[in-house]
Amino acid sequence: MAEVAIVASAFGAGSIWRDGHAAWFGATKAAGAFAFEVRRELMHDADAQPEALRALGTALAGAGLWSVWSTPDTLYADDGALNEAELRLAVECGRALGARFVKLQLGSFAGEAHVARLAAILEEIGVKGAKQAEPNAPRVVVENGQLEQGGKLAQFTALFRALRAGDEASLIGMTFDIGNWQWTGEAPLMAAVALAPYVEYIHCKAVEGEGARRFACAPAADDPLCRAALARLPSNVPRGIEFPFDEQRVQEDAARYVTWLASA
């Protein structure tokens, strides 16, 4: 049985903005989940400061949950340069929260030039995977997004190939979002086979609509794509629910989908 995390947005962006992340920790625990993914884009600036994040982390621990810190910031800028400031800030926030994972978007990775610098920065800030990791340090993972830059299979294979070539193969991991590949026209199952060795966290959602009008939705119990992708990905990594619950039966939906995803 895999550990399941609930992503804050599953409770509805409006609900998170209105009530705050902590209002949903009890529902997450009651649903049988192990973790909660905190989303920077659903927080006011004051709530993303270190003291506020430490308080949020204390509330998470009190609810018996571990956490993921998720930011829409990208590891690589549009020009292919390493986003050093954004990386440092993401890790600082994740450490304040006490997060197990710090998740960024990949962005415009285009080659090997900055891999050595990435290794140096992660060594300096002592994250998990660096040669001198700090105790209880977070693990940096990059996610495939819904944009061309940061959402193409070739970018991820190039990144992990460059890390292997630089003897930094385990420096960072990947969040594999099953649904997001469809926004960029990639085949999720092909990506799952190619990237499985690097996947440390999985986002699960189905997709409805076409083109730019796609949106996340709950997978059917027998959803063939989710089941096939999960069968090709590591079975011992956490799985995150990143699709909206029915607003009329949030707690029932949460419990049902946690149970389903844990054993899918």
Phi and psi in degrees as a GROMACS rama.xvg file:
@    title "Ramachandran Plot"
@    xaxis  label "Phi"
@    yaxis  label "Psi"
@TYPE xy
-80.801  149.421  ALA-2
-70.8403  138  GLU-3
-114.67  134.804  VAL-4
-108.604  148.345  ALA-5
-107.73  125.16  ILE-6
-78.6546  137.501  VAL-7
-50.3361  -39.4266  ALA-8
-64.3274  -17.3708  SER-9
-62.113  -26.6694  ALA-10
-85.3871  -0.604452  PHE-11
99.6931  126.621  GLY-12
-57.9856  -41.4928  ALA-13
-61.4721  -38.5315  GLY-14
-65.9719  -39.2885  SER-15
-67.9987  -43.5622  ILE-16
-61.9737  -39.1534  TRP-17
-74.5998  -45.9788  ARG-18
-104.619  -16.9781  ASP-19
88.8421  160.145  GLY-20
-62.9458  -42.2579  HIS-21
-63.21  -24.0019  ALA-22
-63.397  -17.0806  ALA-23
-109.755  5.74982  TRP-24
-67.0339  -40.7522  PHE-25
-62.8105  -42.6688  GLY-26
-65.0647  -36.5146  ALA-27
-64.6389  -46.2794  THR-28
-65.6353  -42.1614  LYS-29
-64.1131  -27.1649  ALA-30
-76.4453  -9.9807  ALA-31
96.0795  7.16908  GLY-32
-76.2562  158.327  ALA-33
-98.4481  -21.2792  PHE-34
-147.318  164.278  ALA-35
-135.043  131.811  PHE-36
-97.1284  116.037  GLU-37
-86.194  129.849  VAL-38
-108.239  119.784  ARG-39
-60.9749  -35.7475  ARG-40
-71.0806  -7.81623  GLU-41
-109.574  25.4968  LEU-42
-127.323  143.464  MET-43
-71.2126  154.562  HIS-44
-55.7313  -39.2565  ASP-45
-63.6861  -30.3608  ALA-46
-78.7571  -12.009  ASP-47
-101.404  12.4548  ALA-48
-82.7212  154.808  GLN-49
-52.3723  -45.0124  PRO-50
-64.5578  -41.3534  GLU-51
-66.3026  -37.9586  ALA-52
-69.2929  -36.4124  LEU-53
-62.8043  -41.1952  ARG-54
-64.4237  -39.871  ALA-55
-64.6023  -40.3616  LEU-56
-63.7167  -37.7936  GLY-57
-63.2631  -40.1856  THR-58
-66.3088  -38.8684  ALA-59
-61.3177  -48.5887  LEU-60
-61.9504  -38.4979  ALA-61
-63.7894  -28.2567  GLY-62
-85.3308  -2.15779  ALA-63
79.292  29.2041  GLY-64
-120.302  145.334  LEU-65
-97.0037  171.184  TRP-66
-135.592  160.536  SER-67
-120.146  133.84  VAL-68
-100.424  118.86  TRP-69
-115.583  128.738  SER-70
-127.837  144.183  THR-71
-76.1328  -3.94341  PRO-72
-61.294  153.2  ASP-73
-107.059  147.252  THR-74
-68.901  -34.0065  LEU-75
-121.574  139.59  TYR-76
-78.519  174.316  ALA-77
-59.5108  -30.4658  ASP-78
-88.1827  6.75661  ASP-79
89.0628  -4.27791  GLY-80
-76.0954  151.086  ALA-81
-68.3811  130.811  LEU-82
-83.9585  77.9676  ASN-83
-62.5291  -45.6522  GLU-84
-63.7495  -42.3335  ALA-85
-66.7211  -37.3904  GLU-86
-64.3478  -46.7237  LEU-87
-62.06  -41.9526  ARG-88
-65.5234  -41.9067  LEU-89
-60.8497  -43.4483  ALA-90
-67.7003  -39.8023  VAL-91
-59.895  -43.9723  GLU-92
-66.3081  -43.6666  CYS-93
-62.5411  -39.0298  GLY-94
-66.465  -41.048  ARG-95
-62.086  -39.717  ALA-96
-71.5494  -23.983  LEU-97
81.8181  29.3427  GLY-98
-72.4875  147.856  ALA-99
-76.9755  -40.601  ARG-100
-122.03  144.767  PHE-101
-115.056  116.006  VAL-102
-110.36  125.153  LYS-103
-120.669  163.665  LEU-104
-78.9766  153.944  GLN-105
-72.0928  -45.3663  LEU-106
78.7725  -148.911  GLY-107
-95.6524  53.7796  SER-108
-64.9444  129.233  PHE-109
-133.959  2.98878  ALA-110
173.155  -173.026  GLY-111
-86.7857  -8.41324  GLU-112
-56.3275  -33.4539  ALA-113
-104.299  7.48471  HIS-114
-64.9388  -41.4698  VAL-115
-62.823  -39.0391  ALA-116
-68.2025  -39.5543  ARG-117
-58.227  -45.7947  LEU-118
-60.825  -40.5183  ALA-119
-65.3569  -42.3784  ALA-120
-66.8881  -45.4364  ILE-121
-65.6426  -32.5792  LEU-122
-65.4678  -42.256  GLU-123
-63.521  -39.8232  GLU-124
-94.9058  0.728136  ILE-125
67.9528  39.3072  GLY-126
-82.0261  165.215  VAL-127
-64.4987  129.817  LYS-128
108.739  -26.3214  GLY-129
-74.4821  158.103  ALA-130
-63.634  -32.1836  LYS-131
-117.812  65.6721  GLN-132
-73.4221  143.316  ALA-133
-79.5658  153.985  GLU-134
-59.0845  138.81  PRO-135
58.7411  27.3247  ASN-136
-71.0951  150.39  ALA-137
-75.1315  163.525  PRO-138
-108.798  127.684  ARG-139
-84.5973  128.926  VAL-140
-130.935  146.621  VAL-141
-111.99  143.09  VAL-142
-112.451  144.196  GLU-143
-74.4392  125.214  ASN-144
-100.052  -169.749  GLY-145
-95.5622  -0.319247  GLN-146
-102.249  158.589  LEU-147
-56.042  -46.482  GLU-148
-79.5681  110.014  GLN-149
98.2066  6.69252  GLY-150
-130.566  15.0721  GLY-151
-109.426  138.363  LYS-152
-57.4985  -40.3806  LEU-153
-59.263  -33.7942  ALA-154
-66.3644  -40.8815  GLN-155
-72.2379  -40.1862  PHE-156
-64.5209  -37.1502  THR-157
-66.1983  -40.8111  ALA-158
-60.8573  -51.1756  LEU-159
-72.5597  -27.3912  PHE-160
-66.3487  -41.9059  ARG-161
-65.7678  -38.5432  ALA-162
-64.9864  -40.1304  LEU-163
-64.0254  -42.9473  ARG-164
-64.9481  -30.4387  ALA-165
-91.8059  12.8898  GLY-166
60.3002  32.6415  ASP-167
-124.302  35.6895  GLU-168
-56.5117  -34.6951  ALA-169
-102.874  18.2453  SER-170
-65.0179  -44.3741  LEU-171
-134.777  163.81  ILE-172
-119.675  -168.481  GLY-173
-128.948  141.481  MET-174
-97.5679  118.112  THR-175
-97.3491  110.802  PHE-176
-96.1864  110.978  ASP-177
-61.192  -42.4888  ILE-178
-75.465  -34.9771  GLY-179
-61.9768  -27.9403  ASN-180
-58.1782  -27.8239  TRP-181
-72.0909  -25.5608  GLN-182
-66.2286  -32.0878  TRP-183
-103.341  9.29771  THR-184
75.5775  20.4996  GLY-185
-95.1065  156.34  GLU-186
-87.8412  111.872  ALA-187
-56.9738  -37.9616  PRO-188
-71.3907  -36.0465  LEU-189
-63.91  -41.969  MET-190
-64.2463  -38.9076  ALA-191
-61.8977  -42.9626  ALA-192
-64.4185  -43.7225  VAL-193
-70.6771  -34.1325  ALA-194
-108.114  -3.20643  LEU-195
-49.3572  -39.4115  ALA-196
-62.8216  -17.5288  PRO-197
-107.932  -3.30735  TYR-198
-81.594  127.002  VAL-199
-122.071  -7.59424  GLU-200
-158.364  140.064  TYR-201
-123.296  133.285  ILE-202
-99.8033  128.203  HIS-203
-112.869  126.196  CYS-204
-163.574  154.267  LYS-205
-97.5112  170.752  ALA-206
-132.594  135.561  VAL-207
-119.352  158.108  GLU-208
93.0017  -177.082  GLY-209
-134.482  154.169  GLU-210
54.883  -136.673  GLY-211
-72.7782  -9.38619  ALA-212
-94.7934  20.5656  ARG-213
-72.8005  151.839  ARG-214
-151.156  155.182  PHE-215
-74.9389  144.559  ALA-216
-148.036  168.08  CYS-217
-72.3124  135.613  ALA-218
-69.592  147.904  PRO-219
-68.6294  158.844  ALA-220
-57.6716  -32.059  ALA-221
-107.82  25.4239  ASP-222
-52.8481  117.537  ASP-223
-70.904  -34.2567  PRO-224
-70.1915  -48.3692  LEU-225
-60.6427  -45.2226  CYS-226
-64.1171  -42.4178  ARG-227
-67.1773  -40.1623  ALA-228
-65.7458  -44.8553  ALA-229
-62.5621  -33.1002  LEU-230
-67.3192  -24.6732  ALA-231
-94.4582  -13.1699  ARG-232
-99.0325  162.766  LEU-233
-57.3977  136.958  PRO-234
-86.7474  -9.69433  SER-235
-105.581  16.3861  ASN-236
-108.246  155.065  VAL-237
-64.4148  150.713  PRO-238
-120.807  130.502  ARG-239
-105.908  136.393  GLY-240
-84.4732  113.452  ILE-241
-126.871  51.0524  GLU-242
-138.18  152.807  PHE-243
-74.3011  138.616  PRO-244
-78.7026  155.837  PHE-245
-65.948  122.863  ASP-246
-62.5807  -21.5088  GLU-247
-85.1575  -11.9224  GLN-248
-150.922  55.3088  ARG-249
-58.8235  -50.8886  VAL-250
-66.5392  -39.6589  GLN-251
-63.8683  -44.6371  GLU-252
-61.6141  -46.0947  ASP-253
-58.7112  -47.6625  ALA-254
-64.321  -40.7306  ALA-255
-65.4387  -43.7899  ARG-256
-76.8405  -30.3757  TYR-257
-61.6584  -46.9993  VAL-258
-60.4197  -43.9019  THR-259
-63.1583  -48.2383  TRP-260
-71.1246  -29.8919  LEU-261
-62.1688  -28.8606  ALA-262
-118.741  2.93263  SER-263
